[in-house]
Amino acid sequence: MGKQGFLRMLMQRQVWVWVGLLVAALFLLWLFRGILTPFLVGMALAYLLDPAVDMLQRWKFSRFWATSVVMALMVIIFVGAFFLIVPLVVQQAIGLAQRLPGYVNQLQELANQWAPEVREFLGEDRVEQFQNGLSDLLSNGFAIAGGLTATAFQSSLTIINALGLLVVTPVVAFYLLLDWDSMTQKIDDLLPRDHAAEIRTVLAEMDKALAGFIRGQGSVVLLLAIFYAGSLTMAGLNFGLAIGVTAGLFSFVPYVGFLVGFVLSVGVAIVQTWPDWLFVSLIVGIFLVGQFIEGNILYPKLVGSSIGVHPVWLMFSLFAVGILFGAVGLLLAVPIVAIIGVLVRFAIRKYRQGPLYLGSTQPLITTESENRD
């Protein structure tokens, strides 16, 4: 066996080892999915807060005191939100879930009132199709939106009241923040020396992708929740606070937050103020403005193209991993997809530099344009 054959066999073994480790990790993730939530939230919180701790260190704080100050501020914010905002949001969400069947019936009655005018305009056959389609849309749309809302707040209530999340998460986040720099240095020391620079480049791309999601998308979700909740409440919409928070929280899934909030808000607005189309138009305008702010200001500025994942693939991954692993899957889906995206782009770059792409007669060189891809 020649040297190239030996190296090829060694590489194949390494690939199979990494595949085996990935399968084992997924199995352990599935096995312990019921207890992982506080640890994953703690890790995400530590990753989110590390830049703030580093900033305090540059201001001559020790690592311990910088971590203590940042965690204390987070606890104050969390406790304040828990006692001031969460009970009101949960109360409205429960009331909305209880009123949804009545809202659907009222909307169907209004649709029947429109039927004569629509029949005259469209014709008998098309009116019947319109009524059936509208009825199905109202029933299914409100059922899905209401189910998502109730599930989200029920899950949130369970998580908030879980002793593990309240106690374990801050502890995990504190100790990870305290040892973050030393842990990253130890990982760097374990990198193969011949490939350390290349691996660091890939890890830096992963860090950018994860930061784009955890820090960037987290900021987008928070700002949209504040905007929708505040705007709908000031407009006078019933259950506006719960609907706005729901729309903001679900906005981490492309288009889902907007659609859920829009369907719920417009349906409630029609029932609440019919036939006041001005109020309904105001609610529609709030969501159009929110969508414009998200797509043209918040997302480009805070997230940009750092994740590098197509929205369709992102939605598929969220639903697929969420079904397999539940709440833990929803926490891990986008970070995993972002990391896979970085690895795929790295593999494509290596392929374009290799003999399979260039051909046996071409020199194995890396052009400047390929480095930019």
N, C-alpha and C positions, 0 to 999 in steps of 0.2 A: 504494500500500500504506500503510495507516494505521500509527500507532505501535504499536497492539496486535498487528497482524499481523506487524510487523517483530520485535517482542519474542518473539512465539510462534515465528517462524522461527529466531531466534537461539537460543532455548532448545532447539528440536529439534536444531539443529546441535551444541549442547553435549552433548546426550544421546547423539547418535551418536558424538561424539568420545570420550566416556567409555566407551561400549560397545566401541568399537574398541580403546581402551587396555586394557580388561579382557580382551578376546579375545587381544590381543598378549601380555599378562602371563601368561595361562594357557598359551599356546603356548610361551613362553620357559620357564615352569615345567616343562612336560612335556619340553621339549628338554634342559634341564640338570638333570633330576631326579636323575641319577646322582651329581652332585657337590654338590648343595645341602644335604645333610644336616648337615655340620659348621657351615655358615653359619647355617642355621635354628636349630640347637641353640644356637649362640653368641648369636644374637639373642634367643631365648627366655630364655637364662640371664641376659643383660644386663637384659632387662625384669624378670625375677624378682628380681634383686639390686639394682636401682636404689634401692628404698626403704631398703635397708640402707646403701648408700653415702650417700644423703641424710641419714640419721640420724647417721652419723659426721661428716659435714660440719657438722651442727648442734652437734656436740661439738668444733668448732674444728679438725677435720682438713682438710687441703687435699683437693681433688678427686682428685689423683694418689695421695696416701697412703691416702685412704679406699678408692679402687678397688683399690689394691695389697693392702691388708689383707683386704678381702672376698674377692678372688680367691685369695689365699694360703690362706685358711681353706677355700674350696671345693676347692682342689686337694688339701689335706691330707685332707679328708673323702672325696673321690673315690678317692685313692690307697689310703687305709685300707680303704674298702669293696672296692676292686678286689683287694687282696691277702688280705683276711681273709674276705670273705663270698662274692664272686663265684665263686671256684674251687669252693667247696663246693656252691653252688647249681647251678652248671653240671654238676658231677659227679652230683648227685642227679637232675637233669633228664634227663641221658643214661641213667642207670640206670632211671628211670621209663619212658622211651620204649622201652627194650629189654624191660622186663618187662610192658608193656601187653598184648601178645597172650596171654601166659600168664594174666594176670589175667582177661581176657575169657573164656577157656576155663574157668577155675575158677568164675567166676560163672554161666556157662551150666550147668555140672555141678550147682551148688547149686540152680539153678532147676529142673533135672530132678528133683532130690531132693524139692523141694517139690510137684512135680506131683501125686502121689497125693492129698495132703491138699487141694490146691486143686481137684482133679477132683471129689472128694467134695462139696466145698462149692458149686462153681459149676456142675458138669455137664460132660459130655464135650465138647460143641461149644465152649463158652466157654473151656474149658481149652486147647484147641488154639489158639484165637485169642490167649489170654493168653501161651502159650509162644512163638508166632511174634512177637507184639508185643514181649515182653520180650527175645527174642533180637535182634531188629532194634534195639531201644533200646540194649542193651548194646554191640552191635557198632558201630552208628553213633555213639552218644554217646561211647564211649571213643575211637573213631577220631578224632572231631572234637576232643574235649578233648585227647587226646594229640598230635594234629597241631598244634593251637594252641600247646601247651606246647613241643613240639620246635621249631616255627618261631620262636616268640618267643625262646627261648634261643639258637637257632642264629643268628638275626639279631643278638641282643645280643652274642654272641661275635664275629661279624663286625664289628660296629660298634666294640666295645671294642678289637679288634686293628687297626682301621683307623688308619693313620698320620694321615690327614686329621682324624679326630675327636679324636685325642689331642693333635695339635699345633695345628690350625687353630682348633678351637672355643675354647680358652682365649684365644687371641690375638684372635679376633673379639670375644669377650665383653669382654675388657679394654679394647680401643679404643672399643667402643660405649659401655661404661660411662663411660669417661673423657670422651667428648664428648656424652653423652646430653642434658644440659641445653642445650648450644649447638645441637645438632641440632633439638631440639623448638622452640627459640626461632626458628631459621631457618625452620622449617615454618610457625610462627605468623606470621612476617613476610610470608610469601608468600600468606596468605589474603586474598581480596577484602575490602577495608575495609568495604563496605556490608553484607556478610554474615558478617563475622568472628565476631560474637557467636553467631550461630546455628550456624555450623560448629563453634565451640569447644564448644557444648553437645552436638552430635552426637559429636564426638571424645571428650568426657568420658564419654558413654554407652558408646562403644566401649571406652575404657580400663577402665571398670567391668566390662564383659562379659569382656574379655580377662583382667583381673586375677582375675575369678571362676573362670576356667578354669585359667590357668597357675599362679597362686598358690594359689587355693582348691582346685581339683581335684587339683593336684600334691600338696598337703598331705594330702588325703584318700587318694590312692593310696599315698603313703608310709606313712601311719599304718595303713592296712588291711593292707599287705604285712607290716609289723612285727607287727601283731596276729595275723594268720592264721599266719604263719611261726612265730612264737614259741609260739602256743597249740597248733598241730598237732605241733610238735617236742616240747614238754613233755608232750603227751598220749601220745607214743610212736608216732605214726603213721609208717610207712615212707615215706620221701621227703617228709615233712611240710614241710621247709624249702622245697623246690622248688615244691610244690603251693601253699603259702601265699604265696610271692612271686608266683607266677603269678596266683593269685586277686586279689592286691592290684594288680598291674600292669594286669590286664584290667578292673579296676573303673572305669576312665575311660570304658568303654563301658557304658551302663546295663544292669544285670542280667547281663551276660556274665561278668564276673569272678566273681560269686557262683555262677552256674550251672556254669562250668568247674571251679572249686574244689570245689564241692559234689559233682558227679558223680565227679570223680577221688578225692576223699577218702573218700566213702562206699563206693565200689567197692573201694578199697584196704583200708579198714577191715574190710569184710565178709570178704574173702579172708584178711586177716592174722589175724583173731581168731575166725572162725566156730567155734562158735555163740554167741560172747559179744556179746549184743545191748546190754549196758551200754556197751561200748566204742564200738559204732556209734552209740548214742544220744549219747554224749559228743561225737563228731565232728559229728553233726547239730546238737547244741546250740551248738557253737563257731560254726558258720556262721549259725545263727539269731541268736545274740548279735551277731556281726559285722554282719549285715544290719540289726539294730535300731540298732546304734551308727552305722552309715553313714547310715541314713535319718532318724534322729531327733536325732542329735547332730552328727556331723561335717559332713554335707552342708548342713543348715540354717545351722550356725554359720560354716563356712568358705567355702561357695559361695553358698547361698541362691538367690534368683531372679535373680542378676546376669546369667547367661547368657541367660535368657529364651527358651530353645529347648525344644520338646517332645522327650521322650526318643525317641519313634519317629523323628522327623525327624533327631535326632542320630545314632541308629544307622544310618539310611539314608545319611546324609552320610559317616559314617566308612567304611562298606563301599564306597560308590560312589567316593569320592575315593581311597580306598586301592587299589581295583582300577585306577584310571586312572593314579595317580602313585606307587604303591608306598609305601615307608616315608616319603617326603616328603609324600605325601598324608595319611598318618595324623597327621603332625605339624601339618599345616595345616588339616585338615578342620574341627575344632571352632572355631578362631579365625575361619576364613572364615565359617562358619555363624553365629557370634556377631555378626560385623560385618554380615552380611546381615540378621540379625534386627533390629539397631539401625536400619539403613537402611529396612527395611520399616516398622518402627514410626514412623519419622520421616515416611515417605511417606504413611502413613495419617493422621497428624496434619495434614499439609499438605492432604490431600484433604478432611478434615472441616472445614477452614477455608476451602475454596475454593467457587466458585460451582457446580461440578458436584454437590456434596453439599448445600449450603445452598439452591441455587436462585437464580435471577436476581433474585428479589424480596427475598431476605434480605440483611441487612448482613453484610459480610465481617469478622466479629469473632471473636476467640478467647475462648471462655469459660474460666473457671477450671477447670471439670471437664475440658475438652478438653486444657488444658495438663498436667493430671495424668495423662492417658492415655498 
